Amino acid sequence: MNAITLFGLGSAALVGLGLFGLITKPQPLHKILCFNVLGGGVLLLFGVVARRGAAAGLGGDPVPHALVITAIVVAFAATAMAVALLRRLVAAGGRTASESDHPDAGGDGA
């Protein structure tokens, strides 16, 4: 198993963990973090594909690396904005999810 295959498997694991978290976690902060994990997996996969093409003799193309660096900066800015909006939502309403989103909510009012 070479390094490219190992990074490809790691990328698939990150994407899978991110999707699992997005589907199963109802809390908004968890969803933001899971979306970041998913994005990291996609960026790693993009880097693996670019590296595999360079290893096959197609030449080193700097465009995929520039796109990954740009995507990292954009993801950081989007995460900062999402966390700021979440903090403002908590400050305005005191909670971020409805009662039915929490698994421990009984619904009987007691």
N, C-alpha and C positions, 0 to 999 in steps of 0.2 A: 504494500500500500504506500503510494507516494504522497507527497505533501498536498498536491492538488486535489487528490481524492479525499484526503482527510479534511481539508478545508471545505470541500463540497458537501461532505456529510455533516460537518458542523453547521454549515449554512442551512441545510435542510432541517436540522434539529432546531435551530433558532426560529425558522419560519413556522415550524410545527408548534413550538412552545408559544409563540406569539399568537397564532390563530387559536390555540386552545384557551389561552387566557382571555382573548377578546370574546370568545363565545361563552365562557363559563363565569367570568367575574362581572358582577353587576355594578361595582363601585367605579365611579368615573376616573379616579386616580389610577386604579389598577388597569383600566382600559387604556389610559395614556401610556403607562409604562409598557404594557403588552404590545401596543402599537409601535413603540420604539424598539422593542426586541424584534418584532417582525421586520421592521425597516432595516435593522442591523443585519439580519439574515439575508435580506434581499441585496443589500449593498455588498455583503461578503460574497454572495453568489455572483454578482456582477464582476467583482474583482477576480474571482476564480475563472470565469469565462474569458476575461481579458488576458489573464495570465496563461491560460491553456492555449489561446490563440498565438501568443508570443512564443510559447514553448514549441509549438508546431512548426515554427519557421516562418510565420506570417509577418514577423517584424513587430517591434514594440510600438504600440500605438498609444500616445499620451492622452487621447481623448477620453477613453473609459476612466482613467485615473482622475482626470479633471472633473468628469461628471460625478464620480463618487465623492470627491472632496466638496463639490458644490452641494450635493445632496446631504452630506453630513451637516453643513452649515445651515441649510434650509430646515432640516429636521430639528436641529437645536433651537432655531428661532420659533418653529411651530410648537415645539414642546413648551418653551417658555411662555408663549402666548396662551396655550391651553391651560397651563397651571395657573397663570394669572387670572384667566376667566373663571376657573374653578374656585380660586380663592375669593373672587368677587361674588360668585354665586353663593358660597357658604356664608360670606359676610352679610349678604342681602337676605337670605332666607333661612339660614341656620342649618340646612341639610341639603344634600345633593341628589338624593334618590327618593322615590316614592316608597311608601310602606310595603307595597307588594314586591319590590325588588329585593328585599332582605329575606333570606330563608328562615330566619327565626321569628318573623312576624306571624303571629297566630291569627289575626284577623277577627278575633272575638271581642276585642276592645278591652280585655282584662290585662 
